[in-house]
Amino acid sequence: MLRHRHITLLLAGVLLAACGTSSTSPSATPTPDYVHLPAGAYTNVTPAQLAEMLKSKDFVFVNTHIPYEGEIEATDAFVPYNEIEQNLSKLPSDKGAKIVLYCRSGRMSAIAAETLVGMGYSNIWNLDGGMIAWEAAGYPLK
């Protein structure tokens, strides 16, 4: 009887564990990675997500890294991360326009994203891991 109870508990545990896992298909859309700030939020994207976004580009694509260390194809502007406020003329005047930022590692573009969100921009995206992650995922720099 005791042995039967152990087997029943073991089977119940296996079934519960199986119910707790989910499989995702390769075509499943990943959940956006929002970075919440006091003034709003921006969205981090992976290299794979950015590669998909670039196929039907509907955003201004900005390299914020200083000094210059390369770029991703389709870059629209170079704005040093610490000079965002002085270079608003290189960005859309519509604060709801989609802007995607990147740098070498992701840190400078995250600072630029925080600055833009603080200025009221509401559709800011950041390449998480920057050009390093981009290259590591097998995508080329220009």
N, CA, C and O atoms as CSV, one atom per row, in Angstrom:
chain,resi,resn,atom,element,x,y,z
A,1,MET,N,N,0.827,-1.190,0.000
A,1,MET,CA,C,0.000,0.000,0.000
A,1,MET,C,C,0.870,1.253,0.000
A,1,MET,O,O,0.592,2.204,-0.730
A,2,LEU,N,N,1.918,1.255,0.813
A,2,LEU,CA,C,2.807,2.409,0.880
A,2,LEU,C,C,3.503,2.607,-0.465
A,2,LEU,O,O,3.670,3.737,-0.925
A,3,ARG,N,N,3.904,1.515,-1.083
A,3,ARG,CA,C,4.563,1.595,-2.380
A,3,ARG,C,C,3.610,2.166,-3.426
A,3,ARG,O,O,4.038,2.959,-4.264
A,4,HIS,N,N,2.346,1.793,-3.403
A,4,HIS,CA,C,1.329,2.283,-4.324
A,4,HIS,C,C,1.152,3.794,-4.154
A,4,HIS,O,O,0.996,4.512,-5.142
A,5,ARG,N,N,1.176,4.280,-2.913
A,5,ARG,CA,C,1.023,5.704,-2.627
A,5,ARG,C,C,2.209,6.492,-3.197
A,5,ARG,O,O,2.019,7.571,-3.757
A,6,HIS,N,N,3.439,5.954,-3.057
A,6,HIS,CA,C,4.612,6.630,-3.606
A,6,HIS,C,C,4.543,6.737,-5.131
A,6,HIS,O,O,4.881,7.769,-5.711
A,7,ILE,N,N,4.103,5.657,-5.762
A,7,ILE,CA,C,3.985,5.666,-7.221
A,7,ILE,C,C,2.930,6.683,-7.647
A,7,ILE,O,O,3.135,7.417,-8.614
A,8,THR,N,N,1.815,6.734,-6.941
A,8,THR,CA,C,0.756,7.688,-7.258
A,8,THR,C,C,1.259,9.120,-7.098
A,8,THR,O,O,0.992,9.969,-7.948
A,9,LEU,N,N,1.983,9.394,-6.015
A,9,LEU,CA,C,2.522,10.729,-5.796
A,9,LEU,C,C,3.558,11.086,-6.864
A,9,LEU,O,O,3.602,12.221,-7.339
A,10,LEU,N,N,4.380,10.124,-7.234
A,10,LEU,CA,C,5.379,10.356,-8.267
A,10,LEU,C,C,4.711,10.681,-9.602
A,10,LEU,O,O,5.114,11.623,-10.283
A,11,LEU,N,N,3.701,9.914,-9.976
A,11,LEU,CA,C,2.985,10.172,-11.223
A,11,LEU,C,C,2.286,11.527,-11.187
A,11,LEU,O,O,2.292,12.258,-12.177
A,12,ALA,N,N,1.693,11.857,-10.062
A,12,ALA,CA,C,1.025,13.160,-9.929
A,12,ALA,C,C,2.032,14.294,-10.094
A,12,ALA,O,O,1.740,15.298,-10.743
A,13,GLY,N,N,3.210,14.133,-9.510
A,13,GLY,CA,C,4.252,15.153,-9.647
A,13,GLY,C,C,4.712,15.316,-11.081
A,13,GLY,O,O,4.914,16.436,-11.550
A,14,VAL,N,N,4.876,14.210,-11.773
A,14,VAL,CA,C,5.296,14.264,-13.179
A,14,VAL,C,C,4.228,14.947,-14.021
A,14,VAL,O,O,4.545,15.771,-14.880
A,15,LEU,N,N,2.970,14.612,-13.783
A,15,LEU,CA,C,1.882,15.235,-14.546
A,15,LEU,C,C,1.793,16.727,-14.263
A,15,LEU,O,O,1.603,17.518,-15.187
A,16,LEU,N,N,1.926,17.121,-13.014
A,16,LEU,CA,C,1.887,18.545,-12.677
A,16,LEU,C,C,3.060,19.287,-13.305
A,16,LEU,O,O,2.894,20.399,-13.806
A,17,ALA,N,N,4.224,18.691,-13.281
A,17,ALA,CA,C,5.392,19.326,-13.882
A,17,ALA,C,C,5.188,19.480,-15.389
A,17,ALA,O,O,5.551,20.510,-15.958
A,18,ALA,N,N,4.622,18.486,-16.026
A,18,ALA,CA,C,4.384,18.549,-17.462
A,18,ALA,C,C,3.360,19.624,-17.793
A,18,ALA,O,O,3.480,20.291,-18.820
A,19,CYS,N,N,2.364,19.802,-16.949
A,19,CYS,CA,C,1.356,20.830,-17.180
A,19,CYS,C,C,1.935,22.223,-17.003
A,19,CYS,O,O,1.434,23.182,-17.590
A,20,GLY,N,N,2.973,22.344,-16.209
A,20,GLY,CA,C,3.555,23.651,-15.945
A,20,GLY,C,C,4.492,24.133,-17.023
A,20,GLY,O,O,4.887,25.299,-17.016
A,21,THR,N,N,4.860,23.269,-17.951
A,21,THR,CA,C,5.762,23.700,-19.010
A,21,THR,C,C,4.955,24.055,-20.230
A,21,THR,O,O,3.866,23.526,-20.456
A,22,SER,N,N,5.494,24.946,-21.000
A,22,SER,CA,C,4.827,25.293,-22.252
A,22,SER,C,C,5.841,25.223,-23.362
A,22,SER,O,O,7.012,25.553,-23.178
A,23,SER,N,N,5.391,24.799,-24.490
A,23,SER,CA,C,6.287,24.779,-25.635
A,23,SER,C,C,5.942,25.972,-26.502
A,23,SER,O,O,4.778,26.341,-26.657
A,24,THR,N,N,6.973,26.560,-27.056
A,24,THR,CA,C,6.737,27.680,-27.952
A,24,THR,C,C,7.255,27.291,-29.318
A,24,THR,O,O,8.336,26.719,-29.460
A,25,SER,N,N,6.473,27.609,-30.297
A,25,SER,CA,C,6.898,27.317,-31.656
A,25,SER,C,C,7.866,28.395,-32.102
A,25,SER,O,O,7.864,29.494,-31.547
A,26,PRO,N,N,8.694,28.100,-33.097
A,26,PRO,CA,C,9.651,29.095,-33.570
A,26,PRO,C,C,8.977,30.361,-34.077
A,26,PRO,O,O,9.594,31.426,-34.083
A,27,SER,N,N,7.721,30.265,-34.502
A,27,SER,CA,C,7.040,31.434,-35.029
A,27,SER,C,C,6.341,32.251,-33.944
A,27,SER,O,O,5.746,33.288,-34.235
A,28,ALA,N,N,6.410,31.792,-32.705
A,28,ALA,CA,C,5.762,32.520,-31.618
A,28,ALA,C,C,6.423,33.885,-31.440
A,28,ALA,O,O,7.648,34.000,-31.466
A,29,THR,N,N,5.611,34.901,-31.262
A,29,THR,CA,C,6.125,36.251,-31.072
A,29,THR,C,C,6.557,36.424,-29.632
A,29,THR,O,O,5.759,36.208,-28.721
A,30,PRO,N,N,7.816,36.814,-29.403
A,30,PRO,CA,C,8.273,37.001,-28.028
A,30,PRO,C,C,7.594,38.208,-27.388
A,30,PRO,O,O,7.211,39.160,-28.067
A,31,THR,N,N,7.460,38.144,-26.089
A,31,THR,CA,C,6.890,39.252,-25.346
A,31,THR,C,C,7.878,40.404,-25.340
A,31,THR,O,O,9.059,40.202,-25.056
A,32,PRO,N,N,7.415,41.612,-25.649
A,32,PRO,CA,C,8.327,42.756,-25.616
A,32,PRO,C,C,8.934,42.953,-24.232
A,32,PRO,O,O,8.291,42.698,-23.213
A,33,ASP,N,N,10.164,43.405,-24.214
A,33,ASP,CA,C,10.883,43.662,-22.974
A,33,ASP,C,C,10.833,45.165,-22.702
A,33,ASP,O,O,11.671,45.923,-23.192
A,34,TYR,N,N,9.844,45.585,-21.919
A,34,TYR,CA,C,9.675,46.998,-21.612
A,34,TYR,C,C,10.571,47.405,-20.447
A,34,TYR,O,O,10.694,46.684,-19.457
A,35,VAL,N,N,11.187,48.563,-20.582
A,35,VAL,CA,C,11.957,49.143,-19.493
A,35,VAL,C,C,11.155,50.337,-19.001
A,35,VAL,O,O,11.036,51.350,-19.691
A,36,HIS,N,N,10.609,50.202,-17.802
A,36,HIS,CA,C,9.748,51.235,-17.243
A,36,HIS,C,C,10.568,52.289,-16.514
A,36,HIS,O,O,11.458,51.977,-15.722
A,37,LEU,N,N,10.248,53.529,-16.799
A,37,LEU,CA,C,10.909,54.682,-16.199
A,37,LEU,C,C,9.842,55.589,-15.600
A,37,LEU,O,O,8.664,55.435,-15.919
A,38,PRO,N,N,10.218,56.520,-14.751
A,38,PRO,CA,C,9.207,57.430,-14.178
A,38,PRO,C,C,8.400,58.182,-15.246
A,38,PRO,O,O,7.212,58.437,-15.050
A,39,ALA,N,N,9.029,58.540,-16.371
A,39,ALA,CA,C,8.344,59.338,-17.392
A,39,ALA,C,C,7.679,58.495,-18.477
A,39,ALA,O,O,6.998,59.047,-19.341
A,40,GLY,N,N,7.857,57.175,-18.457
A,40,GLY,CA,C,7.299,56.313,-19.494
A,40,GLY,C,C,8.087,55.024,-19.598
A,40,GLY,O,O,8.534,54.474,-18.591
A,41,ALA,N,N,8.254,54.545,-20.819
A,41,ALA,CA,C,8.966,53.283,-21.020
A,41,ALA,C,C,9.564,53.240,-22.411
A,41,ALA,O,O,9.135,53.960,-23.313
A,42,TYR,N,N,10.565,52.382,-22.573
A,42,TYR,CA,C,11.073,52.053,-23.904
A,42,TYR,C,C,11.123,50.536,-24.005
A,42,TYR,O,O,10.986,49.830,-23.006
A,43,THR,N,N,11.318,50.050,-25.211
A,43,THR,CA,C,11.288,48.620,-25.460
A,43,THR,C,C,12.645,48.125,-25.914
A,43,THR,O,O,13.217,48.658,-26.865
A,44,ASN,N,N,13.164,47.108,-25.240
A,44,ASN,CA,C,14.387,46.442,-25.682
A,44,ASN,C,C,14.009,45.395,-26.716
A,44,ASN,O,O,13.001,44.704,-26.573
A,45,VAL,N,N,14.827,45.280,-27.764
A,45,VAL,CA,C,14.612,44.254,-28.773
A,45,VAL,C,C,15.887,43.431,-28.926
A,45,VAL,O,O,16.992,43.929,-28.712
A,46,THR,N,N,15.719,42.192,-29.292
A,46,THR,CA,C,16.845,41.295,-29.539
A,46,THR,C,C,17.342,41.511,-30.969
A,46,THR,O,O,16.643,42.116,-31.782
A,47,PRO,N,N,18.528,41.029,-31.277
A,47,PRO,CA,C,18.989,41.112,-32.667
A,47,PRO,C,C,18.016,40.455,-33.651
A,47,PRO,O,O,17.771,41.005,-34.724
A,48,ALA,N,N,17.467,39.307,-33.310
A,48,ALA,CA,C,16.525,38.635,-34.212
A,48,ALA,C,C,15.264,39.475,-34.422
A,48,ALA,O,O,14.752,39.561,-35.538
A,49,GLN,N,N,14.770,40.090,-33.357
A,49,GLN,CA,C,13.593,40.944,-33.492
A,49,GLN,C,C,13.911,42.153,-34.376
A,49,GLN,O,O,13.103,42.535,-35.223
A,50,LEU,N,N,15.085,42.751,-34.177
A,50,LEU,CA,C,15.475,43.895,-34.992
A,50,LEU,C,C,15.629,43.492,-36.454
A,50,LEU,O,O,15.215,44.235,-37.344
A,51,ALA,N,N,16.211,42.340,-36.712
A,51,ALA,CA,C,16.365,41.869,-38.097
A,51,ALA,C,C,14.995,41.764,-38.768
A,51,ALA,O,O,14.851,42.132,-39.934
A,52,GLU,N,N,13.999,41.271,-38.052
A,52,GLU,CA,C,12.638,41.191,-38.595
A,52,GLU,C,C,12.063,42.583,-38.829
A,52,GLU,O,O,11.427,42.834,-39.853
A,53,MET,N,N,12.288,43.486,-37.878
A,53,MET,CA,C,11.788,44.856,-38.003
A,53,MET,C,C,12.400,45.552,-39.216
A,53,MET,O,O,11.727,46.336,-39.884
A,54,LEU,N,N,13.663,45.275,-39.502
A,54,LEU,CA,C,14.355,45.919,-40.619
A,54,LEU,C,C,13.806,45.466,-41.978
A,54,LEU,O,O,13.985,46.163,-42.976
A,55,LYS,N,N,13.149,44.321,-42.023
A,55,LYS,CA,C,12.571,43.838,-43.282
A,55,LYS,C,C,11.462,44.747,-43.781
A,55,LYS,O,O,11.257,44.876,-44.987
A,56,SER,N,N,10.754,45.371,-42.869
A,56,SER,CA,C,9.702,46.326,-43.241
A,56,SER,C,C,9.891,47.586,-42.397
A,56,SER,O,O,9.009,47.980,-41.635
A,57,LYS,N,N,11.028,48.190,-42.546
A,57,LYS,CA,C,11.478,49.317,-41.720
A,57,LYS,C,C,10.456,50.459,-41.734
A,57,LYS,O,O,10.123,51.015,-42.780
A,58,ASP,N,N,9.981,50.780,-40.543
A,58,ASP,CA,C,9.021,51.877,-40.371
A,58,ASP,C,C,9.449,52.764,-39.200
A,58,ASP,O,O,8.614,53.249,-38.438
A,59,PHE,N,N,10.753,52.966,-39.071
A,59,PHE,CA,C,11.290,53.705,-37.938
A,59,PHE,C,C,12.557,54.442,-38.330
A,59,PHE,O,O,13.170,54.154,-39.358
A,60,VAL,N,N,12.932,55.386,-37.503
A,60,VAL,CA,C,14.210,56.070,-37.661
A,60,VAL,C,C,15.225,55.260,-36.860
A,60,VAL,O,O,15.005,54.964,-35.685
A,61,PHE,N,N,16.333,54.905,-37.501
A,61,PHE,CA,C,17.327,54.006,-36.929
A,61,PHE,C,C,18.579,54.813,-36.605
A,61,PHE,O,O,19.209,55.376,-37.501
A,62,VAL,N,N,18.943,54.869,-35.315
A,62,VAL,CA,C,19.981,55.783,-34.859
A,62,VAL,C,C,21.100,55.051,-34.118
A,62,VAL,O,O,20.854,54.307,-33.169
A,63,ASN,N,N,22.324,55.278,-34.569
A,63,ASN,CA,C,23.518,54.778,-33.895
A,63,ASN,C,C,23.947,55.858,-32.893
A,63,ASN,O,O,24.188,57.001,-33.283
A,64,THR,N,N,24.043,55.507,-31.619
A,64,THR,CA,C,24.380,56.483,-30.579
A,64,THR,C,C,25.782,56.289,-30.019
A,64,THR,O,O,26.173,56.980,-29.078
A,65,HIS,N,N,26.539,55.361,-30.583
A,65,HIS,CA,C,27.840,55.021,-30.002
A,65,HIS,C,C,28.919,56.049,-30.339
A,65,HIS,O,O,29.029,56.514,-31.473
A,66,ILE,N,N,29.697,56.381,-29.340
A,66,ILE,CA,C,30.898,57.187,-29.558
A,66,ILE,C,C,32.070,56.491,-28.880
A,66,ILE,O,O,31.921,55.984,-27.769
A,67,PRO,N,N,33.223,56.456,-29.520
A,67,PRO,CA,C,33.470,56.894,-30.889
A,67,PRO,C,C,32.867,55.903,-31.879
A,67,PRO,O,O,32.440,54.812,-31.500
A,68,TYR,N,N,32.836,56.293,-33.143
A,68,TYR,CA,C,32.296,55.440,-34.199
A,68,TYR,C,C,33.048,54.109,-34.241
A,68,TYR,O,O,34.278,54.080,-34.288
A,69,GLU,N,N,32.287,53.005,-34.222
A,69,GLU,CA,C,32.887,51.665,-34.288
A,69,GLU,C,C,32.133,50.759,-35.244
A,69,GLU,O,O,32.116,49.541,-35.069
A,70,GLY,N,N,31.514,51.349,-36.250
A,70,GLY,CA,C,30.751,50.556,-37.202
A,70,GLY,C,C,29.279,50.882,-37.111
A,70,GLY,O,O,28.844,51.675,-36.276
A,71,GLU,N,N,28.517,50.245,-37.995
A,71,GLU,CA,C,27.082,50.502,-38.022
A,71,GLU,C,C,26.344,49.308,-38.587
A,71,GLU,O,O,26.929,48.429,-39.220
A,72,ILE,N,N,25.063,49.296,-38.346
A,72,ILE,CA,C,24.165,48.287,-38.889
A,72,ILE,C,C,23.554,48.884,-40.158
A,72,ILE,O,O,23.212,50.065,-40.203
A,73,GLU,N,N,23.425,48.055,-41.174
A,73,GLU,CA,C,22.808,48.480,-42.431
A,73,GLU,C,C,21.477,49.182,-42.148
A,73,GLU,O,O,20.752,48.796,-41.231
A,74,ALA,N,N,21.167,50.191,-42.921
A,74,ALA,CA,C,19.913,50.964,-42.839
A,74,ALA,C,C,19.905,52.007,-41.725
A,74,ALA,O,O,18.853,52.554,-41.399
A,75,THR,N,N,21.067,52.284,-41.141
A,75,THR,CA,C,21.156,53.340,-40.123
A,75,THR,C,C,20.841,54.680,-40.778
A,75,THR,O,O,21.365,55.000,-41.844
A,76,ASP,N,N,19.979,55.460,-40.129
A,76,ASP,CA,C,19.564,56.758,-40.658
A,76,ASP,C,C,20.390,57.918,-40.127
A,76,ASP,O,O,20.595,58.907,-40.832
A,77,ALA,N,N,20.866,57.809,-38.894
A,77,ALA,CA,C,21.555,58.948,-38.279
A,77,ALA,C,C,22.547,58.470,-37.237
A,77,ALA,O,O,22.435,57.375,-36.684
A,78,PHE,N,N,23.528,59.337,-36.989
A,78,PHE,CA,C,24.488,59.130,-35.915
A,78,PHE,C,C,24.305,60.285,-34.947
A,78,PHE,O,O,24.496,61.448,-35.302
A,79,VAL,N,N,23.932,59.948,-33.719
A,79,VAL,CA,C,23.737,60.965,-32.686
A,79,VAL,C,C,24.413,60.447,-31.425
A,79,VAL,O,O,23.946,59.469,-30.841
A,80,PRO,N,N,25.495,61.076,-30.992
A,80,PRO,CA,C,26.142,60.622,-29.758
A,80,PRO,C,C,25.137,60.566,-28.605
A,80,PRO,O,O,24.330,61.477,-28.417
A,81,TYR,N,N,25.207,59.485,-27.850
A,81,TYR,CA,C,24.238,59.260,-26.774
A,81,TYR,C,C,24.150,60.426,-25.807
A,81,TYR,O,O,23.078,60.711,-25.273
A,82,ASN,N,N,25.267,61.101,-25.578
A,82,ASN,CA,C,25.288,62.190,-24.601
A,82,ASN,C,C,24.988,63.554,-25.227
A,82,ASN,O,O,25.097,64.589,-24.570
A,83,GLU,N,N,24.603,63.537,-26.522
A,83,GLU,CA,C,24.244,64.779,-27.211
A,83,GLU,C,C,22.864,64.696,-27.858
A,83,GLU,O,O,22.564,65.429,-28.800
A,84,ILE,N,N,22.039,63.805,-27.346
A,84,ILE,CA,C,20.695,63.613,-27.895
A,84,ILE,C,C,19.914,64.933,-27.880
A,84,ILE,O,O,19.331,65.325,-28.891
A,85,GLU,N,N,19.906,65.607,-26.742
A,85,GLU,CA,C,19.112,66.837,-26.609
A,85,GLU,C,C,19.571,67.922,-27.576
A,85,GLU,O,O,18.753,68.723,-28.029
A,86,GLN,N,N,20.859,67.965,-27.903
A,86,GLN,CA,C,21.392,68.974,-28.811
A,86,GLN,C,C,21.171,68.602,-30.285
A,86,GLN,O,O,21.426,69.425,-31.164
A,87,ASN,N,N,20.709,67.399,-30.567
A,87,ASN,CA,C,20.562,66.918,-31.940
A,87,ASN,C,C,19.143,66.485,-32.283
A,87,ASN,O,O,18.947,65.597,-33.113
A,88,LEU,N,N,18.160,67.101,-31.653
A,88,LEU,CA,C,16.771,66.727,-31.911
A,88,LEU,C,C,16.379,66.954,-33.369
A,88,LEU,O,O,15.426,66.342,-33.850
A,89,SER,N,N,17.094,67.819,-34.076
A,89,SER,CA,C,16.794,68.069,-35.490
A,89,SER,C,C,17.041,66.823,-36.343
A,89,SER,O,O,16.517,66.727,-37.452
A,90,LYS,N,N,17.824,65.876,-35.847
A,90,LYS,CA,C,18.098,64.629,-36.572
A,90,LYS,C,C,17.034,63.568,-36.299
A,90,LYS,O,O,17.048,62.491,-36.894
A,91,LEU,N,N,16.115,63.889,-35.392
A,91,LEU,CA,C,15.055,62.949,-35.004
A,91,LEU,C,C,13.704,63.494,-35.448
A,91,LEU,O,O,13.574,64.692,-35.699
A,92,PRO,N,N,12.697,62.630,-35.547
A,92,PRO,CA,C,11.362,63.111,-35.911
A,92,PRO,C,C,10.839,64.112,-34.876
A,92,PRO,O,O,11.064,63.952,-33.676
A,93,SER,N,N,10.147,65.133,-35.348
A,93,SER,CA,C,9.556,66.095,-34.413
A,93,SER,C,C,8.346,65.495,-33.702
A,93,SER,O,O,7.978,65.936,-32.612
A,94,ASP,N,N,7.732,64.494,-34.318
A,94,ASP,CA,C,6.601,63.789,-33.715
A,94,ASP,C,C,7.124,62.882,-32.603
A,94,ASP,O,O,7.828,61.909,-32.872
A,95,LYS,N,N,6.783,63.197,-31.370
A,95,LYS,CA,C,7.300,62.424,-30.233
A,95,LYS,C,C,6.692,61.025,-30.132
A,95,LYS,O,O,7.090,60.234,-29.277
A,96,GLY,N,N,5.745,60.725,-30.990
A,96,GLY,CA,C,5.170,59.382,-31.041
A,96,GLY,C,C,5.763,58.533,-32.158
A,96,GLY,O,O,5.411,57.363,-32.308
A,97,ALA,N,N,6.664,59.122,-32.943
A,97,ALA,CA,C,7.294,58.376,-34.034
A,97,ALA,C,C,8.203,57.287,-33.472
A,97,ALA,O,O,8.802,57.448,-32.409
A,98,LYS,N,N,8.294,56.197,-34.189
A,98,LYS,CA,C,9.117,55.065,-33.762
A,98,LYS,C,C,10.591,55.361,-34.046
A,98,LYS,O,O,10.975,55.682,-35.171
A,99,ILE,N,N,11.407,55.245,-32.987
A,99,ILE,CA,C,12.842,55.456,-33.082
A,99,ILE,C,C,13.533,54.247,-32.463
A,99,ILE,O,O,13.240,53.868,-31.329
A,100,VAL,N,N,14.450,53.646,-33.212
A,100,VAL,CA,C,15.217,52.511,-32.706
A,100,VAL,C,C,16.669,52.963,-32.556
A,100,VAL,O,O,17.277,53.483,-33.491
A,101,LEU,N,N,17.204,52.752,-31.360
A,101,LEU,CA,C,18.555,53.175,-31.012
A,101,LEU,C,C,19.466,51.966,-30.829
A,101,LEU,O,O,19.019,50.890,-30.429
A,102,TYR,N,N,20.747,52.158,-31.127
A,102,TYR,CA,C,21.724,51.120,-30.824
A,102,TYR,C,C,23.088,51.756,-30.624
A,102,TYR,O,O,23.326,52.896,-31.023
A,103,CYS,N,N,23.975,51.001,-30.000
A,103,CYS,CA,C,25.374,51.400,-29.825
A,103,CYS,C,C,26.207,50.126,-29.860
A,103,CYS,O,O,25.742,49.106,-30.368
A,104,ARG,N,N,27.390,50.161,-29.347
A,104,ARG,CA,C,28.264,48.980,-29.395
A,104,ARG,C,C,27.781,47.874,-28.444
A,104,ARG,O,O,27.700,46.711,-28.840
A,105,SER,N,N,27.460,48.233,-27.190
A,105,SER,CA,C,27.091,47.215,-26.203
A,105,SER,C,C,25.651,47.306,-25.719
A,105,SER,O,O,25.151,46.378,-25.083
A,106,GLY,N,N,24.987,48.402,-26.010
A,106,GLY,CA,C,23.621,48.608,-25.535
A,106,GLY,C,C,23.518,49.624,-24.410
A,106,GLY,O,O,22.426,50.123,-24.134
A,107,ARG,N,N,24.611,49.939,-23.763
A,107,ARG,CA,C,24.564,50.861,-22.623
A,107,ARG,C,C,24.347,52.310,-23.049
A,107,ARG,O,O,23.503,52.999,-22.476
A,108,MET,N,N,25.091,52.779,-24.039
A,108,MET,CA,C,24.929,54.168,-24.476
A,108,MET,C,C,23.545,54.406,-25.075
A,108,MET,O,O,22.927,55.444,-24.835
A,109,SER,N,N,23.067,53.448,-25.847
A,109,SER,CA,C,21.732,53.610,-26.435
A,109,SER,C,C,20.646,53.540,-25.366
A,109,SER,O,O,19.607,54.184,-25.508
A,110,ALA,N,N,20.866,52.772,-24.299
A,110,ALA,CA,C,19.898,52.749,-23.193
A,110,ALA,C,C,19.843,54.116,-22.511
A,110,ALA,O,O,18.765,54.579,-22.137
A,111,ILE,N,N,20.993,54.758,-22.350
A,111,ILE,CA,C,21.019,56.101,-21.762
A,111,ILE,C,C,20.276,57.077,-22.681
A,111,ILE,O,O,19.498,57.909,-22.214
A,112,ALA,N,N,20.526,56.968,-23.996
A,112,ALA,CA,C,19.831,57.828,-24.957
A,112,ALA,C,C,18.321,57.570,-24.914
A,112,ALA,O,O,17.527,58.508,-24.989
A,113,ALA,N,N,17.928,56.299,-24.793
A,113,ALA,CA,C,16.506,55.958,-24.711
A,113,ALA,C,C,15.876,56.587,-23.474
A,113,ALA,O,O,14.782,57.146,-23.542
A,114,GLU,N,N,16.567,56.493,-22.353
A,114,GLU,CA,C,16.060,57.104,-21.117
A,114,GLU,C,C,15.900,58.613,-21.283
A,114,GLU,O,O,14.915,59.190,-20.823
A,115,THR,N,N,16.861,59.248,-21.936
A,115,THR,CA,C,16.791,60.692,-22.166
A,115,THR,C,C,15.577,61.040,-23.015
A,115,THR,O,O,14.827,61.957,-22.681
A,116,LEU,N,N,15.378,60.310,-24.114
A,116,LEU,CA,C,14.245,60.599,-24.996
A,116,LEU,C,C,12.906,60.355,-24.311
A,116,LEU,O,O,11.975,61.143,-24.474
A,117,VAL,N,N,12.803,59.283,-23.554
A,117,VAL,CA,C,11.566,59.018,-22.812
A,117,VAL,C,C,11.311,60.156,-21.822
A,117,VAL,O,O,10.178,60.610,-21.668
A,118,GLY,N,N,12.357,60.604,-21.164
A,118,GLY,CA,C,12.231,61.720,-20.228
A,118,GLY,C,C,11.786,63.006,-20.902
A,118,GLY,O,O,11.208,63.879,-20.254
A,119,MET,N,N,12.050,63.133,-22.204
A,119,MET,CA,C,11.652,64.314,-22.975
A,119,MET,C,C,10.263,64.157,-23.592
A,119,MET,O,O,9.799,65.038,-24.315
A,120,GLY,N,N,9.599,63.030,-23.304
A,120,GLY,CA,C,8.239,62.834,-23.790
A,120,GLY,C,C,8.090,61.950,-25.011
A,120,GLY,O,O,6.972,61.767,-25.494
A,121,TYR,N,N,9.183,61.392,-25.531
A,121,TYR,CA,C,9.076,60.461,-26.655
A,121,TYR,C,C,8.455,59.157,-26.154
A,121,TYR,O,O,8.801,58.663,-25.081
A,122,SER,N,N,7.537,58.611,-26.944
A,122,SER,CA,C,6.757,57.475,-26.431
A,122,SER,C,C,6.897,56.180,-27.223
A,122,SER,O,O,6.261,55.184,-26.881
A,123,ASN,N,N,7.717,56.172,-28.275
A,123,ASN,CA,C,7.843,54.968,-29.094
A,123,ASN,C,C,9.326,54.682,-29.353
A,123,ASN,O,O,9.777,54.613,-30.496
A,124,ILE,N,N,10.062,54.518,-28.258
A,124,ILE,CA,C,11.507,54.334,-28.311
A,124,ILE,C,C,11.840,52.861,-28.132
A,124,ILE,O,O,11.282,52.179,-27.272
A,125,TRP,N,N,12.762,52.384,-28.963
A,125,TRP,CA,C,13.214,51.001,-28.942
A,125,TRP,C,C,14.733,50.993,-28.839
A,125,TRP,O,O,15.395,51.904,-29.335
A,126,ASN,N,N,15.287,49.965,-28.195
A,126,ASN,CA,C,16.727,49.865,-27.975
A,126,ASN,C,C,17.188,48.448,-28.310
A,126,ASN,O,O,16.579,47.469,-27.879
A,127,LEU,N,N,18.276,48.351,-29.085
A,127,LEU,CA,C,18.846,47.037,-29.380
A,127,LEU,C,C,19.589,46.541,-28.148
A,127,LEU,O,O,20.660,47.048,-27.814
A,128,ASP,N,N,19.025,45.564,-27.485
A,128,ASP,CA,C,19.616,45.002,-26.269
A,128,ASP,C,C,20.917,44.289,-26.630
A,128,ASP,O,O,20.922,43.370,-27.450
A,129,GLY,N,N,22.013,44.716,-26.015
A,129,GLY,CA,C,23.312,44.116,-26.298
A,129,GLY,C,C,24.052,44.775,-27.443
A,129,GLY,O,O,25.214,44.456,-27.697
A,130,GLY,N,N,23.395,45.689,-28.135
A,130,GLY,CA,C,24.026,46.485,-29.187
A,130,GLY,C,C,24.652,45.692,-30.317
A,130,GLY,O,O,24.253,44.566,-30.616
A,131,MET,N,N,25.652,46.319,-30.938
A,131,MET,CA,C,26.320,45.698,-32.086
A,131,MET,C,C,27.046,44.412,-31.697
A,131,MET,O,O,27.220,43.524,-32.532
A,132,ILE,N,N,27.465,44.305,-30.452
A,132,ILE,CA,C,28.128,43.072,-30.003
A,132,ILE,C,C,27.148,41.904,-30.100
A,132,ILE,O,O,27.490,40.846,-30.628
A,133,ALA,N,N,25.934,42.094,-29.592
A,133,ALA,CA,C,24.911,41.047,-29.665
A,133,ALA,C,C,24.485,40.804,-31.114
A,133,ALA,O,O,24.234,39.667,-31.512
A,134,TRP,N,N,24.406,41.872,-31.888
A,134,TRP,CA,C,24.040,41.777,-33.297
A,134,TRP,C,C,25.021,40.858,-34.043
A,134,TRP,O,O,24.606,39.940,-34.751
A,135,GLU,N,N,26.309,41.113,-33.874
A,135,GLU,CA,C,27.331,40.288,-34.532
A,135,GLU,C,C,27.341,38.863,-33.979
A,135,GLU,O,O,27.499,37.907,-34.738
A,136,ALA,N,N,27.176,38.717,-32.675
A,136,ALA,CA,C,27.175,37.388,-32.048
A,136,ALA,C,C,26.017,36.533,-32.580
A,136,ALA,O,O,26.112,35.307,-32.626
A,137,ALA,N,N,24.918,37.199,-32.983
A,137,ALA,CA,C,23.771,36.474,-33.525
A,137,ALA,C,C,23.958,36.169,-35.016
A,137,ALA,O,O,23.078,35.585,-35.648
A,138,GLY,N,N,25.108,36.566,-35.572
A,138,GLY,CA,C,25.407,36.227,-36.952
A,138,GLY,C,C,25.035,37.283,-37.980
A,138,GLY,O,O,25.080,37.017,-39.181
A,139,TYR,N,N,24.668,38.478,-37.525
A,139,TYR,CA,C,24.325,39.558,-38.449
A,139,TYR,C,C,25.541,40.433,-38.703
A,139,TYR,O,O,26.351,40.646,-37.800
A,140,PRO,N,N,25.678,40.942,-39.920
A,140,PRO,CA,C,26.864,41.719,-40.259
A,140,PRO,C,C,26.747,43.197,-39.899
A,140,PRO,O,O,25.652,43.746,-39.778
A,141,LEU,N,N,27.897,43.814,-39.733
A,141,LEU,CA,C,27.977,45.271,-39.640
A,141,LEU,C,C,28.363,45.764,-41.020
A,141,LEU,O,O,28.965,45.037,-41.811
A,142,LYS,N,N,28.018,46.977,-41.290
A,142,LYS,CA,C,28.328,47.601,-42.580
A,142,LYS,C,C,29.730,48.161,-42.548
A,142,LYS,O,O,30.190,48.730,-43.538
